[in-house]
Amino acid sequence: MVVLDIENIRDTIKGVTIPLKSYPDDFLGFYQRINNSIYAEINIIKQLHGIDLIIVENLYKNYYRSEISPHVIIQKHEQETINIWILGNFEPENQIIWELSEVFADFYVEFLLMPIFHIFNYADINSELIQEFKQGIIVYECEENLSRNSATVYGEC
């Protein structure tokens, strides 16, 4: 019964988020940089046993292209942090945060957006929390639901 509940939670989360491969236009390269960082450190993520999904907030909510010139990008609001939600079944979260900080270091250096990691076990997820993920971008998904031995990094590497 627990496996079915986890699958229902995953399906619900996937219904309110966007897989990176379906994201329409990464015109500033935010998600390409994240994808490259994850791809380069995929072995670290796999060794952290239990990570099923990594969701990044939609960074483009504060940016848009100028109607006059598509090469001009306008930032509506300054942003200094980026929310990253880590979902799965795991015990200590300190090692996860430490390791993922290293994975996202290149992103921080390039875009100066400090990653804020939110670690959630499936048992802690409720409907209010799922709404926080709304319009977030799935940048990593463990493919095998029971064995969790393989993973997908979205985008082109």
Beta strands, then each sheet from edge to edge (+ up, - down):
strand 1: 18-19
strand 2: 51-56
strand 3: 63-65
strand 4: 73-75
strand 5: 81-88
strand 6: 114-121
strand 7: 137-142
strand 8: 151-153
sheet 1: 1+ 7+ 2- 5+ 6+
sheet 2: 1+ 7+ 8-
sheet 3: 3+ 4-
end
